[in-house]
């Protein structure tokens, strides 16, 4: 409903046009439809363009159309161009026509064409984007709706673009910081795999030919592992592939994602960064929505969905009913046990002074700076650790090869 509440209503309509008019009159967004016969038609949040279709065809529009067919970079460029066109004074429909001509992604072009059609038929721009479900973030459509109500769509889009650019910069910093360690680990694993599956089995034949006698324990252990990998390479590869698929499916489930995210938050060093990133996402999302004029309760609900970490997202979602009933935001968040004392204090001051947006922005800025500093420290620490560990592994393999040689030389001299 308009106040953010979820309600179940029985609506009697003569045709799809009457149904559309009734939903618009209620100011509601449709989540699911149950026909009189008992069939349930799943629907994504947003108003559907019902006119000109049968009721069954209209309800079919609510079926999810696949997740995220539009790349983040393409969506960012689209909004930057849309802001420029709006600033130049072009109507939104004309702006969409121009952007449609230049759009190269066929799936995105199809979606924009549908959005334009809904806009021409009288559906609000925010509802037109919402009708495509998970293709676009709820934060985007809600920001648009706030801009439509205030008449400042361009300003709201600029705020959303700033939010996306900051999050993108943080992700790039995290990715960039982890590239070198990942390359080191990958090369080291590749080197060990070559030694274990090809080089060491060759030396085993060499040792047998020289009748080295009883080999050192470390050599026998390494040769045994190498023989096993060499003989069962396909089985090991298949087991890893199956394990990877099973893990991916488990991770994609709700229970799996919550369990994995909870475990990640408990990891030393990395867990603190992931927690700070999740809190930064929440703070900046909520600040963007509140600054755009969205009421606190629906803004809180949407900000919870914008957090990538399911453990933090679930904790924030559990707070929404309490805030709706009148509880203080900072106290409700404190009871989750997920938020740091800094975030709680900043939100508390923001609520008390009426500067919640500013305090939330300051909180996310602080966490962004803390994440960057901690990443630098971790990378500085982890690079020598990786080198030492992998150097030790390679040295062990080489030692297992050279020890029997020393024994052979000693026997020859004797």
Beta strands, then each sheet from edge to edge (+ up, - down):
strand 1: 32-34
strand 2: 40-42
sheet 1: 1+ 2-
end
